């Protein structure tokens, strides 16, 4: 099985860190690890570039990482700090000459249809983003590389059209379909195309259903406050687990630090990385010391550390 590699593009809450107008020690910190964009991650798996969430900082994150190609965008849920940058995939439409492949649940599609109605219009404004939507749920699904077939052709003042095998051009069809079910739990090739099988993890953001994702021995979970007991089987044998937490106190829609530590211990992951962090936690170095002490006192075997923007895990 191919090992996954995950780069944290953003590790902050919906407001990011620093927060506008705040002069707390964390928001004033000069440590770059305390500068947190909105939560997102890039996963390299089976030769594919897979983005988890495209929030308002998507453009800056892609530029900072030098990324110019995506095979898929996976959306955890429909809140703006996770979908607010979807319009900026237009640059990838132009570079790759492909529609961007987006994987999301039915309720997320309903939301982005409202927020980005112009992207689903029967007659699009020239330059509107081109997406292919693949509907998913908690069942494993397969994604393919986005390098073959369906080239986009730009026509001045009219927008994008899809080039057909006979050379003719077809207008955007706003394609929506079900994701291909996974037949395994790894990566490989099918014909001339590379693929990766993804395992979704069901959780709840208060009462809102959301998804995390497992890629081989890495699982990425954000914006959850509870995980059904039956989903924990999907978290066995992990080398790296990413979990959200926004503070020390119990929160209605996110794990508290105590809850995140309990989940880290229950899964037995070798390493747990905390994300979606707020400015209520100490500065990075102090937080690392706190976590070492807390894990030692509780006998937690997992190495628990705060993630930070730009951190790369996996393939180690």
Rosetta blueprint (number, residue, H / E / L):
1 X L
2 X L
3 X L
4 X L
5 X E
6 X E
7 X E
8 X E
9 X E
10 X E
11 X L
12 X E
13 X L
14 X L
15 X L
16 X L
17 X E
18 X L
19 X L
20 X L
21 X L
22 X L
23 X L
24 X L
25 X L
26 X L
27 X L
28 X L
29 X L
30 X L
31 X L
32 X H
33 X H
34 X H
35 X L
36 X E
37 X L
38 X E
39 X L
40 X E
41 X E
42 X E
43 X E
44 X E
45 X E
46 X L
47 X L
48 X E
49 X E
50 X E
51 X E
52 X E
53 X L
54 X L
55 X L
56 X L
57 X L
58 X H
59 X H
60 X H
61 X H
62 X H
63 X H
64 X H
65 X H
66 X L
67 X L
68 X L
69 X L
70 X L
71 X L
72 X E
73 X E
74 X E
75 X L
76 X L
77 X L
78 X L
79 X L
80 X H
81 X H
82 X H
83 X H
84 X L
85 X L
86 X H
87 X H
88 X H
89 X H
90 X H
91 X H
92 X H
93 X H
94 X H
95 X H
96 X H
97 X L
98 X L
99 X L
100 X E
101 X E
102 X E
103 X E
104 X E
105 X L
106 X H
107 X H
108 X H
109 X H
110 X H
111 X H
112 X H
113 X H
114 X H
115 X H
116 X L
117 X H
118 X H
119 X H
120 X L
121 X L
122 X L
123 X L
124 X L
125 X L
126 X L
127 X L
128 X L
129 X L
130 X L
131 X E
132 X E
133 X E
134 X E
135 X E
136 X L
137 X L
138 X L
139 X L
140 X L
141 X E
142 X E
143 X E
144 X E
145 X L
146 X L
147 X L
148 X L
149 X L
150 X L
151 X L
152 X E
153 X E
154 X E
155 X E
156 X L
157 X L
158 X L
159 X E
160 X E
161 X E
162 X E
163 X E
164 X L
165 X L
166 X L
167 X L
168 X L
169 X E
170 X E
171 X E
172 X L
173 X L
174 X L
175 X L
176 X E
177 X E
178 X E
179 X L
180 X E
181 X E
182 X L
183 X L
184 X L
185 X L
186 X L
187 X E
188 X E
189 X E
190 X E
191 X L
192 X L
193 X E
194 X E
195 X E
196 X E
197 X E
198 X E
199 X E
200 X E
201 X E
202 X E
203 X E
204 X E
205 X E
206 X L
207 X L
208 X E
209 X E
210 X E
211 X E
212 X E
213 X E
214 X E
215 X E
216 X L
217 X L
218 X E
219 X E
220 X E
221 X L
222 X L
223 X L
224 X L
225 X L
226 X E
227 X L
228 X L
229 X H
230 X H
231 X H
232 X H
233 X H
234 X H
235 X H
236 X L
237 X L
238 X L
239 X L
240 X E
241 X E
242 X E
243 X E
244 X E
245 X L
246 X L
247 X L
248 X L
249 X L
250 X L
251 X L
252 X L
253 X L
254 X L
255 X L
256 X L
257 X H
258 X H
259 X H
260 X H
261 X H
262 X H
263 X H
264 X H
265 X H
266 X H
267 X H
268 X L
269 X L
270 X L
271 X E
272 X E
273 X E
274 X E
275 X E
276 X L
277 X E
278 X L
279 X L
280 X L
281 X L
282 X L
283 X L
284 X H
285 X H
286 X H
287 X H
288 X H
289 X H
290 X H
291 X H
292 X H
293 X H
294 X H
295 X H
296 X H
297 X H
298 X H
299 X L
300 X L
301 X L
302 X L
303 X E
304 X E
305 X E
306 X E
307 X L
308 X L
309 X L
310 X L
311 X L
312 X E
313 X E
314 X E
315 X L
316 X L
